[in-house]
Amino acid sequence: MRIEEIGVFQRLASAIETWGPIVYVLILLGFFALSALVITKQYKLCVCALYIAVVFSTFTEPLHTIFDMLRWAMVLALVPLGISGISQARSLFWVFFLYLIIGLCFIPRAPSILWSLQVTLLLIGTLVGFGGTLYRIVRVPEDVTRIFTFLARLGVVFALVNLVPALLAFGAGSRYQGLSRQAGQLAGVGGLFLPFVLWRVLQGPRGALRFAWFGAMSLLGGEMLISTDRSGLLMGAIAVLYVLNPFTKGRALKVIGITVAGLAIVGLIFLLAGPAHRDYMINRFMGRAESGRLLTGRLEIWRVGFRECMRSPLLGRGIGSASLSAVILLDHSYHNAYLSFWYGTGLFGLLAMLIVLFGTVFRARKLSKMCTNPVFKDGMRAVAGLLLGMMAASFFERKLAGSANDFTVM
């Protein structure tokens, strides 16, 4: 990754140069469609469209640039509605907003002021436009479960879209990335959807449809497995284990059945992979595919990141600046979201983000325990499990601190 390639406008120019006028046409068509949704006040469809744009923006060019531009246009279009909704926001929203204001104050210290300003303003737009809109349209628990159902269905679409590339790449003896730009993005986005697909398996319609949901979950998990992205798999595994919760009354048989079937699918994947791909997956998971070490050199990378943070522990250098610093020093990221938070916003910004993350987990746990509706209860467990998985995976990747912030939006 080179610094000149990571700006939105640089990516747009590169995509137009490669793909020609079709990029303009598709962006304009998408913009008119999104404008129609906003003008007609179809705000729930706007939120669904934003989720779809986030997913497709992780795909290869030209989809990446097209949907990247469209999702930011949608976020900005929702800002007026979001402003009217944030009056209902709870304390964690304002702590997150404080984190962004702290980052905004440190922009003058950024190695690239324009880059940090771009990232920070887009994040503020996301928080106000998307977050404020959710506060406006979500009124009752049923609204929440509808969003979760949509996310589960979007996860199925994501798995099906990547199915053909998965079959073509299966057994090739290399990392599988599907239509995504990187294997890590495939597993990361898949890990976002996995707990919600599992939620539909547990609480969805019975009979053949439940088996269909389980098949979709197996497909999604299988694609994540052959991607061999360990942080994405860790995120998904923690979320799934938290949602399953074998101690829930009347769930033991479901948990046993899902666990046995899941292990059988993993075994089948390894059996069908062929010697080359099977050896590659084993080496990859054991850390021997790159450097022969389990953490593939991350301890050395973290040491460099920690040293840079300690040079100015209280004063940050602007949100997004950690990626620039890491590229200059290491030619890749610090592989740790918390170091990125610290580098960009100082210790107080890091503390604010930790309060947001842990506070959201505790809030979801509290709602899960308070609610008697099993559908909503398991939905809140999916949220808490997903956040716990993201927080664990963020020790090894900058999933929560990426400039594109797919994970922040989710």
Solvent accessible surface area in square Angstrom, and as a share of the most:
residue,aa,sasa,rsa
1,M,97,0.43
2,R,139,0.51
3,I,72,0.37
4,E,102,0.46
5,E,77,0.35
6,I,21,0.11
7,G,7,0.07
8,V,15,0.09
9,F,143,0.60
10,Q,96,0.43
11,R,48,0.17
12,L,35,0.17
13,A,61,0.47
14,S,62,0.40
15,A,3,0.02
16,I,35,0.18
17,E,150,0.67
18,T,97,0.57
19,W,117,0.41
20,G,21,0.20
21,P,100,0.63
22,I,87,0.44
23,V,0,0.00
24,Y,123,0.47
25,V,78,0.45
26,L,66,0.33
27,I,30,0.15
28,L,96,0.48
29,L,110,0.55
30,G,16,0.15
31,F,96,0.40
32,F,128,0.53
33,A,58,0.45
34,L,22,0.11
35,S,31,0.20
36,A,52,0.40
37,L,42,0.21
38,V,35,0.20
39,I,137,0.69
40,T,80,0.46
41,K,142,0.60
42,Q,83,0.37
43,Y,49,0.19
44,K,107,0.46
45,L,94,0.47
46,C,0,0.00
47,V,4,0.02
48,C,34,0.20
49,A,21,0.17
50,L,1,0.01
51,Y,8,0.03
52,I,62,0.31
53,A,7,0.05
54,V,1,0.01
55,V,2,0.01
56,F,43,0.18
57,S,3,0.02
58,T,1,0.01
59,F,3,0.01
60,T,54,0.31
61,E,64,0.29
62,P,22,0.14
63,L,60,0.30
64,H,7,0.03
65,T,2,0.01
66,I,4,0.02
67,F,46,0.19
68,D,3,0.01
69,M,43,0.19
70,L,14,0.07
71,R,3,0.01
72,W,17,0.06
73,A,27,0.21
74,M,1,0.01
75,V,1,0.01
76,L,101,0.50
77,A,41,0.32
78,L,1,0.00
79,V,35,0.20
80,P,91,0.57
81,L,19,0.10
82,G,0,0.00
83,I,100,0.51
84,S,57,0.37
85,G,0,0.00
86,I,29,0.15
87,S,98,0.63
88,Q,84,0.37
89,A,16,0.12
90,R,146,0.53
91,S,81,0.52
92,L,45,0.23
93,F,13,0.05
94,W,109,0.38
95,V,33,0.19
96,F,29,0.12
97,F,55,0.23
98,L,92,0.46
99,Y,7,0.03
100,L,0,0.00
101,I,60,0.31
102,I,30,0.15
103,G,0,0.00
104,L,60,0.30
105,C,88,0.53
106,F,31,0.13
107,I,11,0.06
108,P,99,0.62
109,R,106,0.39
110,A,12,0.09
111,P,75,0.47
112,S,38,0.24
113,I,89,0.45
114,L,145,0.72
115,W,24,0.09
116,S,0,0.00
117,L,63,0.31
118,Q,38,0.17
119,V,4,0.02
120,T,0,0.00
121,L,89,0.44
122,L,31,0.15
123,L,11,0.05
124,I,31,0.16
125,G,6,0.05
126,T,6,0.04
127,L,21,0.10
128,V,14,0.08
129,G,0,0.00
130,F,12,0.05
131,G,14,0.14
132,G,0,0.00
133,T,0,0.00
134,L,42,0.21
135,Y,64,0.24
136,R,88,0.32
137,I,22,0.11
138,V,41,0.24
139,R,150,0.55
140,V,73,0.42
141,P,65,0.41
142,E,86,0.39
143,D,14,0.07
144,V,28,0.16
145,T,21,0.12
146,R,144,0.53
147,I,35,0.18
148,F,14,0.06
149,T,19,0.11
150,F,42,0.18
151,L,7,0.03
152,A,0,0.00
153,R,139,0.51
154,L,10,0.05
155,G,1,0.01
156,V,33,0.19
157,V,68,0.39
158,F,3,0.01
159,A,0,0.00
160,L,98,0.49
161,V,50,0.29
162,N,0,0.00
163,L,56,0.28
164,V,93,0.54
165,P,29,0.18
166,A,7,0.06
167,L,121,0.60
168,L,149,0.74
169,A,30,0.23
170,F,63,0.26
171,G,29,0.28
172,A,67,0.52
173,G,23,0.23
174,S,59,0.38
175,R,90,0.33
176,Y,6,0.02
177,Q,70,0.31
178,G,16,0.16
179,L,64,0.32
180,S,0,0.00
181,R,80,0.29
182,Q,108,0.48
183,A,7,0.06
184,G,21,0.20
185,Q,34,0.15
186,L,1,0.01
187,A,0,0.00
188,G,0,0.00
189,V,3,0.02
190,G,0,0.00
191,G,0,0.00
192,L,2,0.01
193,F,1,0.01
194,L,17,0.08
195,P,0,0.00
196,F,10,0.04
197,V,1,0.00
198,L,0,0.00
199,W,2,0.01
200,R,38,0.14
201,V,8,0.04
202,L,2,0.01
203,Q,41,0.18
204,G,8,0.08
205,P,51,0.32
206,R,200,0.73
207,G,44,0.42
208,A,86,0.67
209,L,104,0.52
210,R,49,0.18
211,F,160,0.67
212,A,59,0.46
213,W,27,0.10
214,F,38,0.16
215,G,37,0.36
216,A,15,0.12
217,M,19,0.09
218,S,22,0.14
219,L,44,0.22
220,L,2,0.01
221,G,23,0.23
222,G,11,0.11
223,E,4,0.02
224,M,2,0.01
225,L,20,0.10
226,I,8,0.04
227,S,0,0.00
228,T,0,0.00
229,D,9,0.04
230,R,56,0.20
231,S,8,0.05
232,G,0,0.00
233,L,39,0.20
234,L,61,0.30
235,M,0,0.00
236,G,0,0.00
237,A,50,0.39
238,I,49,0.25
239,A,0,0.00
240,V,26,0.15
241,L,123,0.61
242,Y,39,0.15
243,V,0,0.00
244,L,10,0.05
245,N,35,0.18
246,P,68,0.43
247,F,189,0.79
248,T,43,0.25
249,K,198,0.84
250,G,78,0.75
251,R,15,0.06
252,A,53,0.41
253,L,151,0.75
254,K,76,0.32
255,V,14,0.08
256,I,101,0.51
257,G,39,0.38
258,I,23,0.11
259,T,59,0.34
260,V,92,0.53
261,A,31,0.24
262,G,28,0.27
263,L,120,0.60
264,A,64,0.49
265,I,45,0.23
266,V,61,0.35
267,G,40,0.39
268,L,92,0.46
269,I,23,0.12
270,F,48,0.20
271,L,129,0.64
272,L,113,0.56
273,A,2,0.02
274,G,23,0.22
275,P,96,0.60
276,A,63,0.49
277,H,1,0.00
278,R,71,0.26
279,D,78,0.40
280,Y,48,0.18
281,M,0,0.00
282,I,74,0.37
283,N,52,0.27
284,R,17,0.06
285,F,52,0.22
286,M,103,0.46
287,G,0,0.00
288,R,124,0.45
289,A,42,0.33
290,E,93,0.42
291,S,49,0.31
292,G,52,0.50
293,R,118,0.43
294,L,118,0.59
295,L,57,0.28
296,T,21,0.12
297,G,12,0.12
298,R,28,0.10
299,L,96,0.48
300,E,79,0.35
301,I,20,0.10
302,W,48,0.17
303,R,154,0.56
304,V,28,0.16
305,G,0,0.00
306,F,107,0.45
307,R,117,0.43
308,E,13,0.06
309,C,0,0.00
310,M,96,0.43
311,R,164,0.60
312,S,16,0.11
313,P,44,0.27
314,L,95,0.47
315,L,91,0.45
316,G,0,0.00
317,R,26,0.10
318,G,0,0.00
319,I,12,0.06
320,G,16,0.16
321,S,0,0.00
322,A,6,0.05
323,S,10,0.06
324,L,4,0.02
325,S,9,0.06
326,A,0,0.00
327,V,15,0.09
328,I,115,0.58
329,L,82,0.41
330,L,44,0.22
331,D,96,0.50
332,H,70,0.31
333,S,11,0.07
334,Y,3,0.01
335,H,34,0.15
336,N,13,0.07
337,A,0,0.00
338,Y,26,0.10
339,L,18,0.09
340,S,14,0.09
341,F,5,0.02
342,W,27,0.09
343,Y,15,0.06
344,G,2,0.02
345,T,1,0.01
346,G,0,0.00
347,L,71,0.35
348,F,129,0.54
349,G,0,0.00
350,L,26,0.13
351,L,100,0.50
352,A,5,0.04
353,M,12,0.05
354,L,52,0.26
355,I,81,0.41
356,V,14,0.08
357,L,10,0.05
358,F,92,0.39
359,G,19,0.19
360,T,42,0.25
361,V,4,0.02
362,F,127,0.53
363,R,79,0.29
364,A,4,0.03
365,R,81,0.30
366,K,111,0.47
367,L,46,0.23
368,S,6,0.04
369,K,143,0.61
370,M,126,0.56
371,C,28,0.17
372,T,129,0.75
373,N,63,0.32
374,P,76,0.48
375,V,48,0.28
376,F,17,0.07
377,K,55,0.23
378,D,4,0.02
379,G,0,0.00
380,M,14,0.06
381,R,38,0.14
382,A,0,0.00
383,V,33,0.19
384,A,0,0.00
385,G,0,0.00
386,L,11,0.05
387,L,24,0.12
388,L,56,0.28
389,G,0,0.00
390,M,5,0.02
391,M,14,0.06
392,A,26,0.20
393,A,0,0.00
394,S,0,0.00
395,F,108,0.45
396,F,60,0.25
397,E,37,0.16
398,R,55,0.20
399,K,19,0.08
400,L,15,0.07
401,A,24,0.18
402,G,15,0.15
403,S,34,0.22
404,A,35,0.27
405,N,8,0.04
406,D,11,0.06
407,F,25,0.11
408,T,37,0.21
409,V,5,0.03
410,M,48,0.21
